[in-house]
Amino acid sequence: MTLPSTIAIDGPAAAGKSTVAQRLAAWLGYLYFDTGVMYRAVTLAALEQGLDIAGEAGMNHLAKTLTMDVQPPTADDGRQYTVLLNGRDVTWEIRRSEVDACVSTVSAHPKVRQVLSARQREMGQRGRVVMVGRDIGTVVLPDADLKIYLDASVEERAQRRTLERREQGQPANYEGILERMRERDELDSRRPVAPMQPAADAVRVDTTGLTEEEVFDLIVGVVLSGRENLSDSP
Ligand code: DC
């Protein structure tokens, strides 16, 4: 049996992508790469430098000139990887709510997407990779061997994010998180360039009501059995 070498996992925030992708990559002995960190790192740098995040030229220049690197975890504090921005560890800073609030605006700039997608493609084309994002199956790696689109109801995703934040000792208000998640879904799926959407040949998995273990088992089943549509949608 030939296993897929390039695996694309797309879907909205808190659908369970990063958890299942990390486990899947470890299980297969592949590289796990979460492309959202690149958009977050550019956003953090822009906020720190006081740049206008709506200005495409400035954001494009920033994306081109920043040095970012994603490495295996350098601390045992629950991180999946370590993100370096110009050599500085920003793994947790890129998760701050200010970054959450601005990252969809930054990631809607076509030129920023061009720069970051090219880097992601280069990495993906080496194979043996599980790459996570919004447009991996549609734009970054349209020839991926296996494409999965994970989704869940927005209420459940907001609930998961609320619990995650509280477990990290941060204040979290469900209603606020739900509202911001709806806004981000809207921005990510309605942007003209590389909107968040399932690729036509993606396996769609709805994780609403499923545990992490159940999602992992489902995805392993998909990897082992080839393509099979698991969603209720046509
Ligand atoms: O997965 P995440 O929440 O860390 O992603 C952060 C933002 O980056 C999200 O609002 C959408 C954007 N993003 C994107 O547009 N394309 C990707 N491949 C990955 C993330």
Residues whose N, C-alpha, C, O or C-beta is under 5 A from the ligand:
A	BS01	DC	A13 T35 G36 V37 Y39 V103 S104 S107 V132 G133 R134 D135 D188
